[in-house]
Every structure is written in C-alpha cells, then in structure tokens.
Amino acid sequence: MKKIITISGFALIAGLGQAQVKPFQKEPVFPENNSKAKFYTVSGERHGPSFFKKEVFPEVEYTPGESLEFNKYHTVNVMYHWYETWAKQFPEIVDLYVIGESLEGRPIYQMTITNKKTGKETDKPAAYFEGGRHSGEITSSESILWLTQHILDNYGKDPEITHLVDTKTIYLRPQNNPDGSNLYLYTAQANRSTVRPHDNDRDGLLDEDPGEDLDGDGILYQIRKKAETEEDKKKANFIVDPDHPSGKLMKRVQAGKGEYLMYSEGIDNDGDGSFNEDGIGGLDLHRNYPENWRPDIGGDLTGRGYTQYGAGEYPLSEPESKATVLWVLSHPNISVVNSMDTRVPMHLRAPSTSKAEESMYPSDLEIYKEMDELGLSFTAYPWAGDVYETYATRYKVNRMTGDPLKPSPLFGHGPDFGYFYFGSVWYGDELWNNGAMKDYNGDGIYDDYDALMWDEEENGGKGFKSWTPLTHPQLGEVEIGGFHPKFFGQNGPTWQLENWAKKQAQFNLAMAKRLPELKVGEAVVKELGKGEYEVSLSWENVGGLPVALEQAKLVKIVQEDRVSLNFAKELTEGYEDAKVQILSPELNDKTIYAGYTGKGEKKSATFKLKVNSEEPVKGKIRLSSTRGGFFEKEFTIN
C-alpha cells in the first residue's frame, strides 16, 4: 500500500526514514546522513565486519546541486531530492509516494506521472520503469532519473510527450534497493545484492569474508600472484594475454596451464582458500520473483534438481521485491515494464527457462521481437532477445574450453514473472558494456581485450590500474591492479553516463508511446419508435499494442472489454414499470462483453432501451478495459 509523501515539512537529508516511522519509534539516522561518522555501518548479525570506512568518490555527487546534470552518478538521497523537487514543481501531473521500505527501513520512492485533469492514473493505460535493484548497477537508476526529468521538462512543449502524459500513466521507481546502493556508493564494497546476511559459500557462516582495501585507495581491485610453488602451479589459471600490446591484460586458461593466480583485493578471512567469496549480503532481488522460482544453493535435497543462487528463502522473501510484485499486481492497467540492470548491453526479456517458440504465443513473441528491434534502433546494443537462448549463447563457444555453449535457465527472473504471470511486455535490460565498445581484434567477441583497447584509446587509460607491487599479509609478494570495478567495469566513466542513460530511457519512452490507446466516440442515440431507443458507442485502438497479450488472457490478469449503461437508481427501479428498461443485452447484468480490442481494431456496442417517461432521461455509457482504460460518455434521451 503506497504512502503519499507530504512534501512540505519533509526534510530528506535530515533523515528520510521518517516517511514510515511508527509512532513513538525513534527516527533512524542512516549512515549516509551522518556526516560525522567515519565508518558506514550495516545492520544485521553476521560473522564478519558490519562497518566499513566511508569513501568519497569523485565520480559521485553526494549533495544535490542547483541543477541536475548527468556528469556524475547520484546517491539515493540526491535522487530523492530531485523527486521531491519535481513533486513540488509539477503537482498537476505528479504524485510522489513511498511504495515500501527496504530491509534496513529506508523508504522506496515512486512517482506517478499523468495529467490528473484527464482522469485517474488507474483509469489509463500504464507503463512502469524501475532501476537500482542490483545495488552496484547504478547506471540503471540514472536512466530512470534521466527519463523522469525528460518527461517533466518536455510536458507541454513536446506534442508526443504531452499526449502521453494526458492519456497514459507512467510509474517510475529510481531505486528499488536503497540499502545496497548506499553501501556501494559510500564504501569500497562492490556488493550486488541487498544487505541481508547470507551464507554465500555455504560454510555455516554469514558474510564472514568481505573484501578489504589493502592499499587504501578506496577501490577493491584485483590481485595477481606469480605461481612459484608446485601447488600454485597446479592451480594457476591465468597468463598475460600475449595478444595485447600493453602486457597488462590477463587471460584465463585451464588450471595448470597458467602462470598466475588471480584474487579479488582482500584477505582470506575464513581460511578456506577463497578470497572475498562471502561479503555483505548475497541474495539477488532479480531471482526472487514467484514465476519459475527455485531454491537457493543447497535447497534441493535430492542433489539432482535445479537450484538458483541468490533465490532467497522463498519467493518474495525480500521486502524490495515484494514491494514491486504486490504493487504491480494491484495495477493490472500496466502493459509495459522495464526493470533494469547493468554490464551486458542487451535488451533482455523472457523466457528465462525455455525456448520462446515452445512457451510463448506466436503473436506475443512477434510483439516482443518488434520491441527488440525498437530498442536496438535507439541503443545499438549488440544483443536483444531472451535469457534462455540469446543471452546464454550470445557467444557460440566457451573461449577457454572450446565447448559449444548451450541454452541455460535462470529462475525466479523478473521478465518471466512479467510475461508468464502478469501477461505484459516486460524487459530486464542491461546497460553499459565494461568498456568493450567495439570488436578491436575482430574475433566476434566483446571482451576485456576490447575494453582495454578502448580505455587506452578513448578514456585516457583511466579505467585500468597498472599492476603495482604489494606485500600481501597472506600471499606475500603480489601485484594489485586491473579494471576499475565501480566506474569502468560495472558502470561507465562519468563522461559516458548520460549517453547510456539517455538512449536506454529513449527506448523506454518509445515503449510507453506504444501503449494501447482507445479512441472512443460520443454516445449515439437512435429513436426506434414506440418509446424504444438504441444507444451505441464505438471505439478504436489507435495505440501500438493490443489491450491484452494472449498470455494475459490465458492467466486472467485482464478482463475482456466491457460496456455498460448507468442511470440514476430511481429510473431503473420497478422492473416492467421502470422508467428505463434495458431490453438488450438480455443478460442479467446488462453488460456487453466485447472481447479484447486488438491493435488497430474498431469495435462498437449497442443497447436497446425502452423509456416510459415524458421527461428527458440522462444516462452514461461506460467502456471499461483493464489495460485500455476507463471511459464514460453522457447522453440524453428526449
């Protein structure tokens, strides 16, 4: 249930948690709001540390400026500041509210954009876009922020955007995981999940082995160690890539055929031989959806079934994913969704566990393929398609073994919930590409070789730290370096930010412009004689989507379009003696069930009435379409 934010008197930076604080409960002061604190503390009981040195990254804007620019990444607080500002500036088209709370109690903001004068938000076709589900994949949140500003700035100026806001509803959620994103932006930790403690390596301990910033630069890079002992030589699985002229790039090979061992920056806290394998959290909000959910690692007691890493204890076990799914299910007027991540530049969609031709209606699949092409026209990503086949086999062979890649399932995934359960066009797009802008060596693969070439040619080499000697407390003499994990690997350098945020937002906006749109005529009254009349209504779907995908019809997430009449109660009382009798349809509920209006389809509905009154009779004819909207036209019978 959403909680409306009262903008006046609501101080974000001073303590945003008050939006959902219970009576007599002390207001929480989150570590990002405590300027005096030198450490960032994470809640929860775990076997490893729960506090980390605060960092200030030059790529991040921590305090809102006078204007919103996309030359830096923005913290959750800064994003919320702009959402509050816009709610004040555009009250006629904006509602801002808290849709739920994160695990640590932070509010999750959401905005509704629609022209309130043209009807309720739930009476219009709708699209929903969100980012920030994976804590470190912050480019997705920036794209939502860019889209929000773009729509608001251009309403009343751009005819298409004005028409969109006047006739449709756009729901926007910039941060669905504020706990994780704050930890990522205020510390060296490179977490992906929420902060709920999780036993990633299944050793009975929770979060006992996070990364450590050994050289004090605020970034957790990689460590390479030359294999010297016989034991290390048996495990060594990296070499210096002989094809790259710089000699900096490492290339994975099979164990025993390499010269180096690679580690992430830190120490082996639990002595199991692995480094940083069990840091803060580990659950994956994008594996926690109810459709095709499978247990987390170890949850299959037979040892022969499927499991899904990061799935959570049960579907929707996490408050953040629950806040998405339960809210979406209460808004079946939504036809289009994109819930975005980063690092593989791809328009990503269902199915995630099967071949599309085996599990999707052909007409629905054609709509998705059209959307794939629409997306590519804006972004020029290398890939667009489903998770199971396209994503899993986007490279044809395993480069290390030479084995052919085959389709691979991914369970509890948002796009599967979106199509199979919710019957919508639902994407889980991935932004950014680790800097692999083009295929420099012509091998058909966009990989670290291409990323390093681009970094050196176009980015001034800022995305890669040259290997630097370091004495490791456990490994001895090593070198530290590699790609910048936060602002090159997982998200781009800041001068690339707006380009990626903008082009993805333009695709989302284009999908919203293709929502179903019912153009409804005026009520037509025809006198038949002897006190009988016909009242008709005609409409046409001039939008780019049908009011229901075939899957939506199958799972009954939408009702068929319905037309009904409404009169003052006293006019229809008395059965045969009533002043107004609806002669047809003959159904007891006097409703015309008109099926589902397809793209470009025209329909009409006609009622037959008998009027036993010499006074003018006023009524309303109503068209109700779950995803096409609600329309009401008045008429008078003289």
For each residue, the residues with C-beta under 8 A, 3 or more apart:
1:
2: 97 98 99 110 327
3: 19 20 97 98 99
4: 95 96 97
5: 10 19 84 87 96 97 98 109
6: 9 10
7: 10 84 87 88 96
8:
9: 6
10: 5 6 7 18 19 84
11: 14 15
12: 16 77 80 81 84
13: 16 33 77 81
14: 11 33
15: 11 18 27 28 29 30 33
16: 12 13 19 30 33 77 80 106 107
17: 20 21 27 28 29 30 105 106 107
18: 10 15 21 27
19: 3 5 10 16 98 107
20: 3 17 98 101 105 107
21: 17 18 25 27 28
22: 25
23:
24:
25: 21 22
26:
27: 15 17 18 21
28: 15 17 21 105
29: 15 17 33 34
30: 15 16 17 33 34 104 106 182
31: 34 37 39 40 41 54 182 186
32: 40 75 76 77 182 186
33: 13 14 15 16 29 30 77
34: 29 30 31 37
35:
36:
37: 31 34 40 41 54
38: 53 54
39: 31 51 52 53 54
40: 31 32 37 51 52 53 54 182 183 186 187
41: 31 37 50 51
42: 50 51 52 104 179 183 195 280
43: 50 103 104 195
44: 50 103 195 196 197 207
45: 197 206
46: 50 197 206 207 208 280
47: 205 206 207 208
48: 205 206 207 208 209 210 269 278 279 280
49: 52 210
50: 41 42 43 44 46
51: 39 40 41 42
52: 39 40 42 49 183 187 188 189 210
53: 38 39 40 187 188 213
54: 31 37 38 39 40 186 187
55: 186 187 188 218
56: 60 62
57: 60 185 218 486 487
58:
59: 72 73 486 487 493 494
60: 56 57 72 73 74 75 185
61: 64 65 72 73 74 75 78
62: 56 75 77 78
63: 78
64: 61 68 77 78 81 82
65: 61 68 69
66:
67:
68: 64 65 82 145 149
69: 65 72
70: 142 145 146 497 498 501 502
71: 494 495 497 498
72: 59 60 61 69 494 497
73: 59 60 61 138 139 142 185 487 491 494 497
74: 60 61 78 79 82 141 142 145
75: 32 60 61 62 78 79 181 182 185 186
76: 32 79 80 106 132 175 178 181 182 185
77: 12 13 16 32 33 62 64 80 81
78: 61 62 63 64 74 75 81 82
79: 74 75 76 82 83 109 141 145 174 175
80: 12 16 76 77 83 84 109 175
81: 12 13 64 77 78 84 85
82: 64 68 74 78 79 85 86 145 148 149
83: 79 80 86 87 96 109 111 148 174
84: 5 7 10 12 80 81 87 88 96
85: 81 82 88 89
86: 82 83 89 90 94 96 111 148 149 152
87: 5 7 83 84 90 91 94 95 96 111
88: 7 84 85 91
89: 85 86 94 152
90: 86 87 93 94 152 155
91: 87 88 94
92: 115 116 117
93: 90 113 114 115 116 152 155 165
94: 86 87 89 90 91 111 112 113 152
95: 4 87 111 112 121
96: 4 5 7 83 84 86 87 109 110 111 112
97: 2 3 4 5 109 110 111 112
98: 2 3 5 19 20 101 107 108 109 110
99: 2 3 108 109 110 173 323 327
100: 107 108 319 320 322 323 327
101: 20 98 105 106 107 108 319 323
102: 105 106 107 108 177 178 179 194 319 320
103: 43 44 179 194 195 196 318 319 320
104: 30 42 43 179 195
105: 17 20 28 101 102
106: 16 17 30 76 101 102 178 179 182
107: 16 17 19 20 98 100 101 102 178
108: 98 99 100 101 102 173 175 176 178 320 323
109: 5 79 80 83 96 97 98 99 173 174 175
110: 2 96 97 98 99 171 172 173 327
111: 83 86 87 94 95 96 97 148 171 172 173
112: 94 95 96 97 121 169 170 171 172
113: 93 94 148 151 152 165 169 170 171 172
114: 93 118 119 121 124 165 168 169 170
115: 92 93 118 119 165 166
116: 92 93 119 120 121
117: 92
118: 114 115 124 166 167
119: 114 115 116 123 124 629 630
120: 116 123 124 630
121: 95 112 114 116 124 126 169
122: 126 169 331 333
123: 119 120 333 629 630
124: 114 118 119 120 121 167 168 169 333 629
125: 167 168 169 333 335 515 516 517 543 627 628 629
126: 121 122 168 169 170 171 331 333 334 335 515
127: 168 169 170 171 334 335 336 337 508 511 512 515
128: 170 171 172 173 328 331 334 336 337
129: 144 147 170 171 172 173 337 338 339 340 508
130: 133 144 172 173 174 176 324 337 338 339 340
131: 137 140 141 142 143 144 173 174 175 176 339 340
132: 76 135 137 138 140 141 144 173 174 175 176 177 178 181
133: 130 137 140 176 177 285 286 320 321 339 340 341 414
134: 137 140 177 180 192 193 284 285 286 341 342
135: 132 177 179 180 181 183 184 191 192 193 194 281
136: 180 181 184 190 191 192 342 486 490 491
137: 131 132 133 134 140 192 340 341 342 343 431 490 491
138: 73 132 141 142 181 184 185 342 491
139: 73 142 143 342 431 432 491 492 497 500 501
140: 131 132 133 134 137 143 144 340 341 342 429 431 504
141: 74 79 131 132 138 144 145 174 175 181
142: 70 73 74 131 138 139 145 146 497 500 501
143: 131 139 140 146 147 340 431 500 501 502 504 505 508
144: 129 130 131 132 140 141 147 148 172 173 174 340 505
145: 68 70 74 79 82 141 142 148 149 174 501
146: 70 142 143 149 150 498 501 502 505
147: 129 143 144 150 151 172 505 508 509
148: 82 83 86 111 113 144 145 151 152 172 174
149: 68 82 86 145 146 152 153
150: 146 147 153 154 161 505 509
151: 113 147 148 154 155 161 164 165 170 509
152: 86 89 90 93 94 113 148 149 155
153: 149 150 157
154: 150 151 157 158 161 162
155: 90 93 151 152 158 161 162 165
156: 162
157: 153 154 161 162
158: 154 155 161 162
159: 162 163
160: 163 164 513
161: 150 151 154 155 157 158 164 165 509
162: 154 155 156 157 158 159 165 166
163: 159 160 166 167
164: 151 160 161 167 168 170 509 512 513
165: 93 113 114 115 151 155 161 162 168 170
166: 115 118 162 163
167: 118 124 125 163 164 517
168: 114 124 125 126 127 164 165 512 515 517
169: 112 113 114 121 122 124 125 126 127 333
170: 112 113 114 126 127 128 129 151 164 165 512
171: 110 111 112 113 126 127 128 129 331 334
172: 110 111 112 113 128 129 130 144 147 148
173: 99 108 109 110 111 128 129 130 131 132 144 176 324
174: 79 83 109 130 131 132 141 144 145 148
175: 76 79 80 108 109 131 132 141 178 181
176: 108 130 131 132 133 173 285 320 323 324 339
177: 102 132 133 134 135 180 181 193 194 285 320
178: 76 102 106 107 108 132 175 181 182
179: 42 102 103 104 106 135 182 183 194 195
180: 134 135 136 177 183 184 191 192 193 194 195 281
181: 75 76 132 135 136 138 141 175 177 178 184 185
182: 30 31 32 40 75 76 106 178 179 185 186
183: 40 42 52 135 179 180 186 187 189 191 195 280
184: 135 136 138 180 181 187 189 190 191 486
185: 57 60 73 75 76 138 181 182
186: 31 32 40 54 55 75 182 183
187: 40 52 53 54 55 183 184
188: 52 53 55 211 213 218 219 220
189: 52 183 184 210 211 220 279 280
190: 136 184 211 220 485 486 490
191: 135 136 180 183 184 195 279 280 281
192: 134 135 136 137 180 281 284
193: 134 135 177 180 196 198 280 281 282 283 284 285 310
194: 102 103 135 177 179 180 281 283 285 318 320
195: 42 43 44 103 104 179 180 183 191 280 281
196: 44 103 193 281 283 318
197: 44 45 46 206 207 280 281
198: 193 206 207 278 281 282 283 310
199: 202 203 204 205 206 278 282
200: 207 277 278 279 282
201: 209 270 272 274 277 278
202: 199 297 298
203: 199 208 270 272 278
204: 199
205: 47 48 199 208 270 278
206: 45 46 47 48 197 198 199 278
207: 44 46 47 48 197 198 200 210 278 279 280 281 282
208: 46 47 48 203 205 269 270 278
209: 48 201 266 268 269 270 272 274 275 276 277 278 279
210: 48 49 52 189 207 266 269 276 278 279 280
211: 188 189 190 220 264 265 266 275 276 279
212: 220 265 266 267
213: 53 188 216 217 218 219 220 265
214: 265 266 267 470 472 480
215: 265 468 470 480
216: 213
217: 213
218: 55 57 188 213
219: 188 213 265 465 484 485 486
220: 188 189 190 211 212 213 264 265 266 276 485
221: 265 465 480 481 482 483 484 485
222: 250 262 263 264 265 480 481 482 483
223: 262 263 264 265 275 470 472 475 478 479 480
224: 238 250 260 261 262 263 467 478 479 481
225: 232 260 261 262 263 472 475 476 477 478 479
226: 259 260
227: 232 233 235 236 258 259 260 261
228: 232 233
229: 232 233
230: 233 234
231: 234 235
232: 225 227 228 229 235 236 261
233: 227 228 229 230 236 256
234: 230 231 255 256
235: 227 231 232 255 256 261
236: 227 232 233 255 256 257 258 259 260 261
237: 252 253 254 255 256 257 258 261 262
238: 224 250 251 252 253 258 259 260 261 262
239: 242 250 251 253 257 258 259 260
240: 247 249 250 251 259 260
241: 244 249 250 251 449
242: 239 251
243: 441 449
244: 241 247 248 249 449 452 453
245:
246: 249 452 456
247: 240 244
248: 244 452 464 466 467 481
249: 240 241 244 246 448 449 452
250: 222 224 238 239 240 241 260 262 482
251: 238 239 240 241 242
252: 237 238 258 400
253: 237 238 239 257 258 400
254: 237 257 258 400 401
255: 234 235 236 237 258
256: 233 234 235 236 237
257: 236 237 239 253 254
258: 227 236 237 238 239 252 253 254 255 261
259: 226 227 236 238 239 240
260: 224 225 226 227 236 238 239 240 250
261: 224 225 227 232 235 236 237 238 258
262: 222 223 224 225 237 238 250
263: 222 223 224 225 266 275 276 475 478
264: 211 220 222 223 275 276
265: 211 212 213 214 215 219 220 221 222 223 276 480
266: 209 210 211 212 214 220 263 269 275 276
267: 212 214 275 472 473 474
268: 209 271 272 273 274 275 474
269: 48 208 209 210 266
270: 201 203 205 208 209 278
271: 268
272: 201 203 209 268 277
273: 268
274: 201 209 268 277
275: 209 211 223 263 264 266 267 268
276: 209 210 211 220 263 264 265 266 279
277: 200 201 209 272 274
278: 48 198 199 200 201 203 205 206 207 208 209 210 270 282
279: 48 189 191 200 207 209 210 211 276 282
280: 42 46 48 183 189 191 193 195 197 207 210
281: 135 180 191 192 193 194 195 196 197 198 207
282: 193 198 199 200 207 278 279 310
283: 193 194 196 198 287 288 310 311 312 317 318
284: 134 192 193 287 288 309 310 311 312
285: 133 134 176 177 193 194 288 318 320 321
286: 133 134 289 339 341 412 413 414 428
287: 283 284 293 308 309 310 311 312 410 411 412 413
288: 283 284 285 293 310 311 312 315 316 317 318 321 412
289: 286 293 315 316 321 325 412 413 414 416 417 421
290: 293 315 316 325 412 417 421
291: 412 413 416 417 420 421
292: 352 353 411 412 413 416 420
293: 287 288 289 290 308 311 314 315 411 412
294: 299 300 305 306 307 308 311 411 412
295: 298 299 300 307 308 311
296: 299 307 308 309 310 311 312 313
297: 202 307 308 309
298: 202 295 307
299: 294 295 296 307 311
300: 294 295 303 304 305 306 307
301:
302: 305
303: 300
304: 300
305: 294 300 302
306: 294 300 409 411
307: 294 295 296 297 298 299 300 311
308: 287 293 294 295 296 297 311 410 411 412
309: 284 287 296 297
310: 193 198 282 283 284 287 288 296
311: 283 284 287 288 293 294 295 296 299 307 308 411 412
312: 283 284 287 288 296 315 316 317 318 321 412
313: 296 317
314: 293 317
315: 288 289 290 293 312 412
316: 288 289 290 312 321 322 325 326
317: 283 288 312 313 314 321 322
318: 103 194 196 283 285 288 312 321 322
319: 100 101 102 103 322 323
320: 100 102 103 108 133 176 177 194 285 323 324
321: 133 285 288 289 312 316 317 318 324 325
322: 100 316 317 318 319 325 326
323: 99 100 101 108 176 319 320 326 327
324: 130 173 176 320 321 327 328 339
325: 289 290 316 321 322 328 329 417
326: 316 322 323 329 330
327: 2 99 100 110 323 324 330 331
328: 128 324 325 331 334 337 422
329: 325 326 332 422
330: 326 327
331: 122 126 128 171 327 328 334
332: 329 557 558 626 627
333: 122 123 124 125 126 169 626 627 629
334: 126 127 128 171 328 331 337 422 424 627
335: 125 126 127 424 425 515 516 545 627
336: 127 128 424 425 426 511 512 514 515 545
337: 127 128 129 130 328 334 418 422 424 425 426 427
338: 129 130 426 427 428 429 507 508 511
339: 129 130 131 133 176 286 324 414 418 426 427 428
340: 129 130 131 133 137 140 143 144 427 428 429 430 431 504
341: 133 134 137 140 286 428 429 430 431
342: 134 136 137 138 139 140 430 431 432 490 491
343: 137 430 431 432 433 434 489 490
344: 348 383 391 430 433
345: 379 381 382 383 430 431 432 433
346: 381 382 383 384 385 390 391 394 429 430
347: 371 372 375 376 379 381 383 384 385 427 429 507
348: 344 384 385 386 387 391 415 427 428 429 430
349: 368 371 372 385 386 387 415 419 426 427 428
350: 356 360 368 386 387 413 415 416 418 419 420 426
351: 354 355 356 359 360 386 387 388 416 419 420
352: 292 386 387 388 409 410 411 413 415 416
353: 292 388 409 410 411 416
354: 351 358 359 388 409
355: 351 358 359 388 389 407
356: 350 351 359 360 365 368 386 388 389
357: 360 362 365
358: 354 355
359: 351 354 355 356 420
360: 350 351 356 357 364 365 368 419 551
361: 364 365 549 550 551 554
362: 357 365 366
363: 366 367 549 550
364: 360 361 367 368 419 549 550 551
365: 356 357 360 361 362 368 369
366: 362 363 369 370
367: 363 364 370 371 425 545 549
368: 349 350 356 360 364 365 371 372 425
369: 365 366 372 373
370: 366 367 373 374
371: 347 349 367 368 374 375 425 427 511
372: 347 349 368 369 375 376 384 385
373: 369 370 376 377 384
374: 370 371 377 378 507 510 511 514
375: 347 371 372 378 379 381 384 427 429 507
376: 347 372 373 379 380 381 384
377: 373 374
378: 374 375 503 504 506 507 510
379: 345 347 375 376 503 504 507
380: 376 503
381: 345 346 347 375 376 384
382: 345 346 394 433 446
383: 344 345 346 347 390 391 394
384: 346 347 348 372 373 375 376 381 390
385: 346 347 348 349 372 389 390 391
386: 348 349 350 351 352 356 389 390 391
387: 348 349 350 351 352 390 391 392 410 413 415 416 428
388: 351 352 353 354 355 356 391 392 407 408 409 410
389: 355 356 385 386 392 393 407
390: 346 383 384 385 386 387 393 394
391: 344 346 348 383 385 386 387 388 394
392: 387 388 389 405 406 407 408
393: 389 390 396 405 406 407
394: 346 382 383 390 391
395: 399 405 444 445
396: 393 404 405
397: 402 403 404 405
398: 401 402 403 404 405
399: 395 402 445 447
400: 252 253 254
401: 254 398
402: 397 398 399
403: 397 398
404: 396 397 398
405: 392 393 395 396 397 398
406: 392 393
407: 355 388 389 392 393
408: 388 392
409: 306 352 353 354 388
410: 287 308 352 353 387 388 413
411: 287 292 293 294 306 308 311 352 353
412: 286 287 288 289 290 291 292 293 294 308 311 312 315 416
413: 286 287 289 291 292 350 352 387 410 416 417 428
414: 133 286 289 339 417 418 426 428
415: 348 349 350 352 387 418 419 426 427 428
416: 289 291 292 350 351 352 353 387 412 413 419 420 421
417: 289 290 291 325 413 414 420 421 422 426
418: 337 339 350 414 415 421 422 424 425 426 427
419: 349 350 351 360 364 415 416 422 423 424 425 426 549 551
420: 291 292 350 351 359 416 417 423 551 555
421: 289 290 291 416 417 418 555 557
422: 328 329 334 337 417 418 419 426 552 555 557
423: 419 420 548 549 551 552 553 554 555 557 558
424: 334 335 336 337 418 419 549 552
425: 335 336 337 367 368 371 418 419 511 545 549
426: 336 337 338 339 349 350 414 415 417 418 419 422
427: 337 338 339 340 347 348 349 371 375 415 418
428: 286 338 339 340 341 348 349 387 413 414 415
429: 140 338 340 341 346 347 348 375 504 507
430: 340 341 342 343 344 345 346 348
431: 137 139 140 143 340 341 342 343 345 500 501 504
432: 139 342 343 345 490 491 492 496 500
433: 343 344 345 382 436 437 446 451
434: 343 448 451 483 488 489 490
435: 450 451 452 454 455 459 463 483 488 489 492
436: 433 446 447 448 450 451 454
437: 433 450 454 458
438: 446 450 454
439: 442 443 444 445 446 450
440: 449 450 453 454
441: 243 449 450
442: 439
443: 439
444: 395 439
445: 395 399 439 450
446: 382 433 436 438 439 450
447: 399 436 450 451
448: 249 434 436 451 452 483
449: 241 243 244 249 440 441 452 453
450: 435 436 437 438 439 440 441 445 446 447 453 454
451: 433 434 435 436 447 448 454 455 463 483 488
452: 244 246 248 249 435 448 449 455 456 464 483
453: 244 440 449 450 456 457
454: 435 436 437 438 440 450 451 457 458 459
455: 435 451 452 458 459 461 462 463 464 483 488
456: 246 452 453 459 461 464
457: 453 454
458: 437 454 455
459: 435 454 455 456 462 463 488 493
460:
461: 455 456 464
462: 455 459 484 488 493
463: 435 451 455 459 483 484 487 488 489 493
464: 248 452 455 456 461 481 482 483 484 488
465: 219 221 468 480 481 482 483 484
466: 248 481
467: 224 248 479 480 481 482
468: 215 465 479 480 481
469: 477 478 479
470: 214 215 223 477 478 479 480
471: 476 477 478
472: 214 223 225 267 475 476 477 478
473: 267
474: 267 268
475: 223 225 263 472 478
476: 225 471 472
477: 225 469 470 471 472
478: 223 224 225 263 469 470 471 472 475
479: 223 224 225 467 468 469 470
480: 214 215 221 222 223 265 465 467 468 470
481: 221 222 224 248 464 465 466 467 468
482: 221 222 250 464 465 467 485
483: 221 222 434 435 448 451 452 455 463 464 465 488 489
484: 219 221 462 463 464 465 487 488 489
485: 190 219 220 221 482 488 489 490
486: 57 59 136 184 190 219 489 490 491
487: 57 59 73 463 484 490 491 492 493 494
488: 434 435 451 455 459 462 463 464 483 484 485 491 492 493
489: 343 434 435 463 483 484 485 486
490: 136 137 190 342 343 432 434 485 486 487
491: 73 136 137 138 139 342 432 486 487 488 497
492: 139 432 435 487 488 496 497 500
493: 59 459 462 463 487 488 496 497
494: 59 71 72 73 487 497
495: 71
496: 432 492 493 499 500
497: 70 71 72 73 139 142 491 492 493 494 500 501
498: 70 71 146 501 502
499: 496 502 503
500: 139 142 143 431 432 492 496 497 503 504
501: 70 139 142 143 145 146 431 497 498 504 505
502: 70 143 146 498 499 505 506
503: 378 379 380 499 500 506 507
504: 140 143 340 378 379 429 431 500 501 507 508
505: 143 144 146 147 150 501 502 508 509
506: 378 502 503 509 510
507: 338 347 374 375 378 379 429 503 504 510 511
508: 127 129 143 147 338 504 505 511 512
509: 147 150 151 161 164 505 506 512 513
510: 374 378 506 507 513 514
511: 127 336 338 371 374 425 507 508 514 515
512: 127 164 168 170 336 508 509 515
513: 160 164 509 510 544
514: 336 374 510 511 543 544 545
515: 125 126 127 168 335 336 511 512 543 544 545
516: 125 335 541 543 544 545 546 547 597 599 625 627 628 629
517: 125 167 168 541 542 543 628
518: 539 540 541 542 543 547 597 623 625 628 629 631
519: 539 540 541 542
520: 537 538 539 623 631 633
521: 524 537 538 539 633
522: 633
523: 535 536 537 621 633 634 635
524: 521 534 535 536 537 538
525: 533 534 535 635 636 637
526: 533 534 535 536
527: 532 533
528: 532 533 534 608
529: 532
530:
531: 610 611 612
532: 527 528 529 583 608 609 610 611
533: 525 526 527 528 608 609 610 611 637
534: 524 525 526 528 606 607 608 609
535: 523 524 525 526 565 606 607 609 619 621 635 637
536: 523 524 526 604 605 606 607
537: 520 521 523 524 563 604 605 621 623 633
538: 520 521 524 602 603 604
539: 518 519 520 521 597 602 603 604 623 631
540: 518 519 600 601 602 603
541: 516 517 518 519 546 547 597 598 599 600 601 628
542: 517 518 519 600
543: 125 514 515 516 517 518 599
544: 513 514 515 516 599
545: 335 336 367 425 514 515 516 599
546: 516 541 549 596 597 598 599 601
547: 516 518 541 558 561 596 597 598 625 626 627 628
548: 423 552 553 558 560 596 626 627
549: 361 363 364 367 419 423 424 425 546 552 553
550: 361 363 364 553 554
551: 360 361 364 419 420 423 554 555
552: 422 423 424 548 549 555 557 558 627
553: 423 548 549 550 556 558 596
554: 361 423 550 551
555: 420 421 422 423 551 552
556: 553 559
557: 332 421 422 423 552 626
558: 332 423 547 548 552 553 596 626 627
559: 556 562 624 626
560: 548 593 594 595 596
561: 547 593 594 595 596 597 603 623 624 625 628
562: 559 591 592 593 594 623 624 625
563: 537 591 592 594 605 621 622 623 624
564: 589 590 591 592 621 622 624
565: 535 582 590 607 609 619 620 621 622
566: 619 620 621 622 632
567: 571 572 580 617 618 619 620
568: 571 618
569: 572 573
570: 573 579
571: 567 568 578 579 580 613 617 619
572: 567 569 578 579 580 581 582
573: 569 570 578
574: 577 578 579
575: 578 581
576: 581
577: 574 612
578: 571 572 573 574 575 581 612
579: 570 571 572 574 611 612 613 617
580: 567 571 572 609 610 611 612 613 617 619
581: 572 575 576 578 609 610 611 612
582: 565 572 585 590 607 608 609
583: 532 586 608 609 610
584: 607 608
585: 582 590 591 592 607
586: 583
587: 590 591
588:
589: 564
590: 564 565 582 585 587 607
591: 562 563 564 585 587
592: 562 563 564 585 605 606 607
593: 560 561 562
594: 560 561 562 563 597 603 605
595: 560 561 603
596: 546 547 548 553 558 560 561
597: 516 518 539 541 546 547 561 594 601 603 625 628
598: 541 546 547 601
599: 516 541 543 544 545 546
600: 540 541 542
601: 540 541 546 597 598
602: 538 539 540
603: 538 539 540 561 594 595 597
604: 536 537 538 539
605: 536 537 563 592 594 623
606: 534 535 536 592
607: 534 535 536 565 582 584 585 590 592 621
608: 528 532 533 534 582 583 584
609: 532 533 534 535 565 580 581 582 583 637
610: 531 532 533 580 581 583
611: 531 532 533 579 580 581 617 637
612: 531 577 578 579 580 581
613: 571 579 580 617
614:
615:
616: 636 637 638
617: 567 571 579 580 611 613 636 637
618: 567 568 634 635 636 637
619: 535 565 566 567 571 580 634 635 636 637
620: 565 566 567 632 633 634 635
621: 523 535 537 563 564 565 566 607 632 633 635
622: 563 564 565 566 630 631 632 633
623: 518 520 537 539 561 562 563 605 628 630 631 632
624: 559 561 562 563 564 630 631
625: 516 518 547 561 562 597 628 629 630
626: 332 333 547 548 557 558 559
627: 125 332 333 334 335 516 547 548 552 558
628: 125 516 517 518 541 547 561 597 623 625
629: 119 123 124 125 333 516 518 625
630: 119 120 123 622 623 624 625
631: 518 520 539 622 623 624
632: 566 620 621 622 623
633: 520 521 522 523 537 620 621 622
634: 523 618 619 620
635: 523 525 535 618 619 620 621
636: 525 616 617 618 619
637: 525 533 535 609 611 616 617 618 619
638: 616
